[in-house]
Amino acid sequence: MSDKLTVDILSDGTVKVTTDPVSPANHANAEALLRDIARGCGGETSRTRRPNAIGHVHSHEGHVHSH
C-alpha cells in the first residue's frame, strides 16, 4: 500500500485531496489529517468516489469480494 494523499489547490481556490489506499496502521492519522484540512478550509466538504475505486476487499466463507 502506498499510503499516499495528494493535495491540489484548484484555480477556484478549492482544495482537492485524492487518496490512494491507506494501510490500517495509518488510516486513523489520514482521517485526522483530512478533518484538519477541512476545518482549516472552512469545514465544508464533499467526497467523490473515483469510478475505479475499491473501498475494501475481504474474504469470508471461502470467497473474496470488494466493495
N, CA, C and O atoms as a MOPAC input file, in Angstrom:
PM7 MOZYME 1SCF
protein

 N      0.83300 1    -1.18100 1     0.00000 1
 C      0.00000 1     0.00000 1     0.00000 1
 C      0.87500 1     1.24100 1     0.00000 1
 O      1.92100 1     1.27300 1     0.64900 1
 N      0.45300 1     2.24700 1    -0.71800 1
 C      1.30100 1     3.42700 1    -0.86900 1
 C      1.09600 1     4.46400 1     0.22500 1
 O      1.98200 1     5.29000 1     0.44500 1
 N     -0.03900 1     4.45400 1     0.91900 1
 C     -0.33300 1     5.46400 1     1.94100 1
 C     -0.08500 1     6.87000 1     1.40100 1
 O      0.61000 1     7.67100 1     2.02500 1
 N     -0.65600 1     7.15600 1     0.24300 1
 C     -0.39600 1     8.41300 1    -0.45000 1
 C     -1.65300 1     9.26800 1    -0.50200 1
 O     -2.72100 1     8.79400 1    -0.89100 1
 N     -1.51700 1    10.54100 1    -0.10600 1
 C     -2.56700 1    11.53800 1    -0.23800 1
 C     -1.99600 1    12.66500 1    -1.08700 1
 O     -0.89700 1    13.15000 1    -0.81700 1
 N     -2.72700 1    13.08400 1    -2.10600 1
 C     -2.28000 1    14.15900 1    -2.98800 1
 C     -3.18600 1    15.36200 1    -2.76800 1
 O     -4.40800 1    15.24500 1    -2.85500 1
 N     -2.59300 1    16.51400 1    -2.48300 1
 C     -3.35500 1    17.73900 1    -2.23400 1
 C     -3.11700 1    18.69100 1    -3.39700 1
 O     -1.97700 1    19.03100 1    -3.71500 1
 N     -4.21300 1    19.11900 1    -4.02900 1
 C     -4.16500 1    20.10100 1    -5.11400 1
 C     -5.02600 1    21.29100 1    -4.73100 1
 O     -6.10800 1    21.12200 1    -4.16800 1
 N     -4.55500 1    22.48500 1    -5.03000 1
 C     -5.37000 1    23.68200 1    -4.86400 1
 C     -5.77200 1    24.11600 1    -6.26600 1
 O     -4.93400 1    24.50600 1    -7.07800 1
 N     -7.07500 1    24.04000 1    -6.53300 1
 C     -7.60500 1    24.32800 1    -7.86700 1
 C     -7.69300 1    25.82500 1    -8.10900 1
 O     -7.59000 1    26.62000 1    -7.17500 1
 N     -7.88100 1    26.20500 1    -9.35900 1
 C     -7.88800 1    27.62800 1    -9.72900 1
 C     -8.98900 1    28.42100 1    -9.03900 1
 O     -8.86700 1    29.63600 1    -8.88700 1
 N    -10.07000 1    27.74900 1    -8.61500 1
 C    -11.14200 1    28.45100 1    -7.90700 1
 C    -10.91500 1    28.49600 1    -6.39800 1
 O    -11.77700 1    28.96500 1    -5.65500 1
 N     -9.74500 1    28.00400 1    -5.93700 1
 C     -9.41700 1    28.01300 1    -4.52000 1
 C     -9.83600 1    26.75700 1    -3.77800 1
 O     -9.52500 1    26.60700 1    -2.59700 1
 N    -10.53300 1    25.85300 1    -4.44500 1
 C    -10.94500 1    24.60300 1    -3.83100 1
 C     -9.71900 1    23.74800 1    -3.53300 1
 O     -8.80600 1    23.64500 1    -4.35300 1
 N     -9.70800 1    23.14100 1    -2.35900 1
 C     -8.64700 1    22.21000 1    -2.00400 1
 C     -9.15700 1    20.80900 1    -2.32800 1
 O    -10.18800 1    20.37600 1    -1.81400 1
 N     -8.42800 1    20.11600 1    -3.17700 1
 C     -8.81300 1    18.76700 1    -3.60200 1
 C     -7.77900 1    17.78600 1    -3.06200 1
 O     -6.58400 1    17.93200 1    -3.31400 1
 N     -8.24700 1    16.78400 1    -2.31700 1
 C     -7.36200 1    15.75300 1    -1.79200 1
 C     -7.75500 1    14.43000 1    -2.43500 1
 O     -8.91100 1    14.01200 1    -2.36000 1
 N     -6.79500 1    13.78300 1    -3.06300 1
 C     -7.01400 1    12.48000 1    -3.68300 1
 C     -6.20700 1    11.46400 1    -2.89100 1
 O     -5.02100 1    11.66400 1    -2.63100 1
 N     -6.85600 1    10.38000 1    -2.51300 1
 C     -6.16000 1     9.37300 1    -1.71700 1
 C     -6.07100 1     8.05700 1    -2.46300 1
 O     -6.99400 1     7.66100 1    -3.17600 1
 N     -4.96300 1     7.40000 1    -2.28800 1
 C     -4.79600 1     6.02200 1    -2.70100 1
 C     -5.10500 1     5.17300 1    -1.47600 1
 O     -5.33300 1     5.72300 1    -0.39900 1
 N     -5.11800 1     3.85900 1    -1.60600 1
 C     -5.37100 1     3.03800 1    -0.42900 1
 C     -4.39000 1     3.37600 1     0.70100 1
 O     -3.20200 1     3.60000 1     0.46900 1
 N     -4.91400 1     3.40600 1     1.91400 1
 C     -4.11300 1     3.72400 1     3.09500 1
 C     -4.12100 1     2.49700 1     4.00900 1
 O     -5.16600 1     1.89000 1     4.24400 1
 N     -2.96300 1     2.15100 1     4.50900 1
 C     -2.84000 1     0.96600 1     5.35800 1
 C     -3.59700 1     1.15400 1     6.67400 1
 O     -3.79400 1     2.28200 1     7.12700 1
 N     -4.01200 1     0.05900 1     7.27500 1
 C     -4.69600 1     0.15300 1     8.56800 1
 C     -3.87400 1     0.90800 1     9.60800 1
 O     -4.43500 1     1.62800 1    10.43500 1
 N     -2.55000 1     0.75100 1     9.57700 1
 C     -1.69000 1     1.41600 1    10.55600 1
 C     -1.75000 1     2.94200 1    10.43500 1
 O     -1.56100 1     3.64400 1    11.42800 1
 N     -2.01100 1     3.46200 1     9.23200 1
 C     -2.01900 1     4.90900 1     9.01100 1
 C     -3.41000 1     5.48700 1     8.77600 1
 O     -3.55300 1     6.69700 1     8.60500 1
 N     -4.42800 1     4.64500 1     8.76500 1
 C     -5.77000 1     5.09900 1     8.40600 1
 C     -6.30100 1     6.17300 1     9.34900 1
 O     -6.82900 1     7.18200 1     8.88100 1
 N     -6.17800 1     5.98800 1    10.64700 1
 C     -6.69500 1     6.96900 1    11.61000 1
 C     -5.98200 1     8.31200 1    11.45300 1
 O     -6.62100 1     9.36100 1    11.53200 1
 N     -4.67700 1     8.29100 1    11.23200 1
 C     -3.93900 1     9.54200 1    11.04000 1
 C     -4.35000 1    10.24000 1     9.75200 1
 O     -4.45100 1    11.46600 1     9.71600 1
 N     -4.58800 1     9.46900 1     8.69700 1
 C     -5.03000 1    10.05900 1     7.42900 1
 C     -6.39700 1    10.71100 1     7.59800 1
 O     -6.62100 1    11.81600 1     7.10400 1
 N     -7.30800 1    10.04000 1     8.29000 1
 C     -8.63500 1    10.62000 1     8.53700 1
 C     -8.51900 1    11.89900 1     9.37200 1
 O     -9.21100 1    12.88100 1     9.10300 1
 N     -7.65400 1    11.88900 1    10.37600 1
 C     -7.45500 1    13.08500 1    11.21000 1
 C     -6.89600 1    14.23400 1    10.37200 1
 O     -7.30900 1    15.38100 1    10.53600 1
 N     -5.96400 1    13.93000 1     9.48100 1
 C     -5.41000 1    14.96500 1     8.60400 1
 C     -6.49100 1    15.56100 1     7.71500 1
 O     -6.56600 1    16.78000 1     7.56300 1
 N     -7.33300 1    14.71000 1     7.12400 1
 C     -8.41000 1    15.20800 1     6.26200 1
 C     -9.38800 1    16.08100 1     7.05100 1
 O     -9.85500 1    17.09900 1     6.53900 1
 N     -9.70400 1    15.69300 1     8.29200 1
 C    -10.57700 1    16.52900 1     9.13700 1
 C     -9.93300 1    17.87500 1     9.42500 1
 O    -10.60500 1    18.90600 1     9.38900 1
 N     -8.61800 1    17.87500 1     9.71500 1
 C     -7.91200 1    19.12300 1     9.99500 1
 C     -7.86900 1    20.02800 1     8.76600 1
 O     -8.04600 1    21.24000 1     8.88300 1
 N     -7.63700 1    19.45100 1     7.60000 1
 C     -7.64500 1    20.24700 1     6.36200 1
 C     -9.02300 1    20.85800 1     6.15800 1
 O     -9.13200 1    22.04500 1     5.85000 1
 N    -10.07900 1    20.06100 1     6.32700 1
 C    -11.45000 1    20.56700 1     6.14900 1
 C    -11.74100 1    21.69100 1     7.13000 1
 O    -12.29800 1    22.72200 1     6.75000 1
 N    -11.37000 1    21.50000 1     8.38600 1
 C    -11.61600 1    22.52100 1     9.40600 1
 C    -10.86400 1    23.80600 1     9.06400 1
 O    -11.42000 1    24.89700 1     9.19300 1
 N     -9.62000 1    23.69200 1     8.63500 1
 C     -8.82300 1    24.85400 1     8.28000 1
 C     -9.31600 1    25.58000 1     7.04200 1
 O     -9.02700 1    26.76100 1     6.85100 1
 N    -10.05900 1    24.87300 1     6.19800 1
 C    -10.57600 1    25.46500 1     4.95600 1
 C    -12.03500 1    25.89100 1     5.07600 1
 O    -12.65600 1    26.24300 1     4.07300 1
 N    -12.58500 1    25.86700 1     6.27000 1
 C    -13.95100 1    26.34200 1     6.44900 1
 C    -14.95200 1    25.27200 1     6.80800 1
 O    -16.09200 1    25.59300 1     7.14500 1
 N    -14.57100 1    24.01800 1     6.74800 1
 C    -15.42900 1    22.95300 1     7.23900 1
 C    -16.34700 1    22.28900 1     6.24100 1
 O    -16.85300 1    21.20400 1     6.52700 1
 N    -16.59000 1    22.87900 1     5.08700 1
 C    -17.48900 1    22.26100 1     4.11000 1
 C    -16.71100 1    21.26700 1     3.26500 1
 O    -15.67300 1    21.60200 1     2.69500 1
 N    -17.22000 1    20.04000 1     3.18600 1
 C    -16.53400 1    19.01400 1     2.40100 1
 C    -17.51600 1    18.22800 1     1.55200 1
 O    -18.72100 1    18.22200 1     1.80300 1
 N    -16.97900 1    17.57300 1     0.55500 1
 C    -17.74400 1    16.59500 1    -0.21200 1
 C    -16.77200 1    15.49700 1    -0.60100 1
 O    -15.57300 1    15.73300 1    -0.75100 1
 N    -17.30800 1    14.28600 1    -0.76200 1
 C    -16.47900 1    13.16000 1    -1.16500 1
 C    -17.02700 1    12.59500 1    -2.46400 1
 O    -18.23400 1    12.41200 1    -2.62400 1
 N    -16.12600 1    12.32500 1    -3.37800 1
 C    -16.49100 1    11.71400 1    -4.64700 1
 C    -15.62500 1    10.48100 1    -4.82700 1
 O    -14.39700 1    10.56700 1    -4.85300 1
 N    -16.26700 1     9.34800 1    -4.94900 1
 C    -15.52300 1     8.10500 1    -5.16000 1
 C    -15.10900 1     8.02200 1    -6.61500 1
 O    -15.92100 1     8.23600 1    -7.51600 1
 N    -13.84900 1     7.71300 1    -6.84000 1
 C    -13.37300 1     7.52000 1    -8.20700 1
 C    -14.05700 1     6.29400 1    -8.79800 1
 O    -14.30000 1     5.32200 1    -8.08200 1
 N    -14.37100 1     6.32200 1   -10.08100 1
 C    -15.11500 1     5.21200 1   -10.69500 1
 C    -14.44900 1     3.84600 1   -10.52400 1
 O    -15.14300 1     2.83400 1   -10.42400 1
 N    -13.13700 1     3.80300 1   -10.49100 1
 C    -12.43400 1     2.52800 1   -10.39300 1
 C    -12.01700 1     2.20200 1    -8.96000 1
 O    -11.27300 1     1.24500 1    -8.74200 1
 N    -12.47700 1     2.97000 1    -7.99100 1
 C    -12.04900 1     2.78800 1    -6.60300 1
 C    -12.70300 1     1.56800 1    -5.96600 1
 O    -13.85900 1     1.24200 1    -6.23500 1
 N    -11.93800 1     0.91300 1    -5.12700 1
 C    -12.45500 1    -0.19600 1    -4.32600 1
 C    -12.35800 1     0.23800 1    -2.87400 1
 O    -11.28000 1     0.59000 1    -2.39600 1
 N    -13.48000 1     0.21200 1    -2.17600 1
 C    -13.49300 1     0.63700 1    -0.78100 1
 C    -12.67400 1    -0.28200 1     0.09900 1
 O    -11.82000 1     0.18000 1     0.85500 1
 N    -12.92000 1    -1.55800 1     0.01100 1
 C    -12.11400 1    -2.53400 1     0.72800 1
 C    -12.37600 1    -3.92400 1     0.16800 1
 O    -13.37800 1    -4.17600 1    -0.50300 1
 N    -11.45700 1    -4.80000 1     0.46300 1
 C    -11.54300 1    -6.17500 1    -0.00600 1
 C    -11.48600 1    -7.08100 1     1.21700 1
 O    -10.67800 1    -6.87500 1     2.12300 1
 N    -12.34200 1    -8.07000 1     1.22800 1
 C    -12.28700 1    -9.02200 1     2.32800 1
 C    -12.79400 1   -10.37600 1     1.86400 1
 O    -13.40900 1   -10.50700 1     0.80600 1
 N    -12.51900 1   -11.37600 1     2.68500 1
 C    -12.94800 1   -12.72500 1     2.33500 1
 C    -13.69800 1   -13.33500 1     3.50500 1
 O    -13.43100 1   -13.04100 1     4.67000 1
 N    -14.63100 1   -14.18000 1     3.16300 1
 C    -15.35900 1   -14.94300 1     4.16600 1
 C    -16.05300 1   -16.11900 1     3.49500 1
 O    -16.40700 1   -16.05900 1     2.31700 1
 N    -16.23400 1   -17.15000 1     4.23400 1
 C    -16.91300 1   -18.34800 1     3.74000 1
 C    -16.36000 1   -18.83200 1     2.40300 1
 O    -17.10600 1   -19.28800 1     1.53600 1
 N    -15.03600 1   -18.72500 1     2.25100 1
 C    -14.39100 1   -19.29400 1     1.07500 1
 C    -14.37800 1   -18.44300 1    -0.18000 1
 O    -13.92400 1   -18.91600 1    -1.22200 1
 N    -14.86100 1   -17.19900 1    -0.12800 1
 C    -14.76400 1   -16.36200 1    -1.31700 1
 C    -14.31500 1   -14.95200 1    -0.93000 1
 O    -14.43300 1   -14.53700 1     0.22300 1
 N    -13.79700 1   -14.23100 1    -1.92600 1
 C    -13.26700 1   -12.88500 1    -1.73600 1
 C    -14.12700 1   -11.92800 1    -2.52800 1
 O    -14.51000 1   -12.22800 1    -3.65900 1
 N    -14.43500 1   -10.78500 1    -1.95400 1
 C    -15.13000 1    -9.75700 1    -2.72200 1
 C    -14.71500 1    -8.36700 1    -2.26200 1
 O    -14.13400 1    -8.19900 1    -1.19000 1
 N    -15.01900 1    -7.39000 1    -3.08000 1
 C    -14.64900 1    -5.99900 1    -2.77700 1
 C    -15.86000 1    -5.10800 1    -2.96700 1
 O    -16.74100 1    -5.38100 1    -3.78100 1
 N    -15.87600 1    -4.05700 1    -2.20800 1
 C    -16.93400 1    -3.04800 1    -2.34800 1
 C    -16.50800 1    -1.77100 1    -1.68000 1
 O    -17.25700 1    -0.79300 1    -1.68400 1

